[in-house]
Amino acid sequence: MTDTASSTTPEVAATPARPVGVDIQESETNRAVVEAIEADNPDCAVQHMPGLVRITATGRLVINRVTVEDRLGREWETHEFQMAIVSYFGHIKEWDDDEIVIAWDH
């Protein structure tokens, strides 16, 4: 009788990163937010629709306060993002004074 137990661990298939995203209301101020998100997330996809912009990325999406301020030409507080978003998918992993991170837990 042969031993069927293997001394090596079975190869586990890597789970592909799930997309995350945010829908942002179209406005002059929010245009700068969209540009900042594009700058900080070079692999994101941006889709313009009537009245809103959908931004998606694989794995995580980062919104940096400093980048938004550079595009806006004024100070911007991350809580202002609440007025820009229509919806999002993923979890808000981090939301502080300097950045917002949307990602899945797994």
C-alpha positions as CSV (number, residue, x, y, z in Angstrom):
1,M,0.0,0.0,0.0
2,T,1.4,3.4,-0.9
3,D,1.1,6.5,1.2
4,T,-1.2,9.0,-0.5
5,A,-0.4,11.8,1.8
6,S,1.9,14.3,0.3
7,S,4.7,16.1,2.2
8,T,4.2,19.2,0.1
9,T,1.4,21.6,0.7
10,P,-1.2,21.8,-2.0
11,E,-1.0,24.9,-4.2
12,V,-3.7,27.4,-3.3
13,A,-5.0,29.4,-6.2
14,A,-4.6,33.1,-5.6
15,T,-7.9,34.9,-5.3
16,P,-8.0,37.7,-7.9
17,A,-8.3,41.2,-6.4
18,R,-11.9,42.4,-6.6
19,P,-12.7,45.8,-8.1
20,V,-13.6,48.7,-5.9
21,G,-15.0,52.0,-7.0
22,V,-16.8,55.2,-6.4
23,D,-19.5,57.2,-8.3
24,I,-18.9,60.9,-8.0
25,Q,-21.4,63.6,-8.8
26,E,-20.3,65.7,-11.8
27,S,-19.4,69.3,-10.7
28,E,-16.6,71.8,-11.1
29,T,-15.2,71.1,-7.6
30,N,-15.6,67.3,-8.1
31,R,-13.8,67.5,-11.4
32,A,-10.6,68.3,-9.4
33,V,-11.3,65.3,-7.1
34,V,-11.7,63.0,-10.1
35,E,-8.4,64.3,-11.5
36,A,-6.6,63.8,-8.2
37,I,-7.9,60.2,-7.9
38,E,-6.7,59.5,-11.5
39,A,-3.3,60.9,-10.6
40,D,-2.9,58.8,-7.4
41,N,-4.4,55.6,-9.0
42,P,-2.8,55.3,-12.5
43,D,-4.4,51.9,-13.1
44,C,-8.0,53.1,-12.4
45,A,-10.7,53.2,-15.0
46,V,-12.8,56.4,-15.3
47,Q,-16.2,56.3,-17.0
48,H,-18.1,59.6,-17.6
49,M,-21.9,59.3,-17.5
50,P,-24.6,62.0,-17.4
51,G,-24.3,63.7,-14.1
52,L,-21.6,61.4,-12.6
53,V,-18.2,59.9,-13.0
54,R,-17.5,56.2,-12.0
55,I,-14.0,55.4,-11.0
56,T,-13.0,51.8,-10.6
57,A,-9.7,50.1,-9.6
58,T,-8.6,46.6,-8.9
59,G,-8.0,46.0,-5.2
60,R,-7.9,49.5,-3.7
61,L,-8.6,53.2,-4.5
62,V,-6.8,56.0,-2.7
63,I,-7.9,59.6,-2.4
64,N,-5.1,61.8,-1.1
65,R,-6.0,65.2,0.4
66,V,-2.8,66.9,-0.8
67,T,-3.4,65.8,-4.4
68,V,-7.0,67.1,-4.3
69,E,-5.8,70.4,-2.9
70,D,-3.2,70.7,-5.7
71,R,-5.9,70.2,-8.3
72,L,-8.4,72.5,-6.5
73,G,-6.0,75.3,-5.7
74,R,-7.4,75.5,-2.1
75,E,-7.5,73.6,1.1
76,W,-9.7,70.5,1.0
77,E,-10.8,68.4,3.9
78,T,-11.5,64.7,3.4
79,H,-15.0,65.0,4.9
80,E,-15.9,67.1,1.8
81,F,-15.7,63.8,-0.1
82,Q,-19.1,62.9,1.5
83,M,-20.7,65.6,-0.5
84,A,-19.1,64.4,-3.8
85,I,-19.9,60.7,-3.7
86,V,-23.2,59.2,-4.9
87,S,-22.2,55.6,-4.1
88,Y,-19.2,53.3,-3.7
89,F,-18.4,49.7,-3.7
90,G,-15.7,48.2,-1.4
91,H,-15.1,49.1,2.2
92,I,-13.9,52.3,3.6
93,K,-10.6,50.9,5.0
94,E,-9.2,54.2,6.1
95,W,-10.7,57.7,6.4
96,D,-8.6,60.3,8.2
97,D,-7.5,63.9,7.6
98,D,-4.9,63.0,4.9
99,E,-6.4,60.1,2.9
100,I,-9.4,57.9,2.1
101,V,-8.8,54.3,1.1
102,I,-11.5,52.1,-0.4
103,A,-10.7,48.4,-0.5
104,W,-12.2,45.0,0.3
105,D,-11.3,43.2,3.5
106,H,-10.4,40.0,1.7
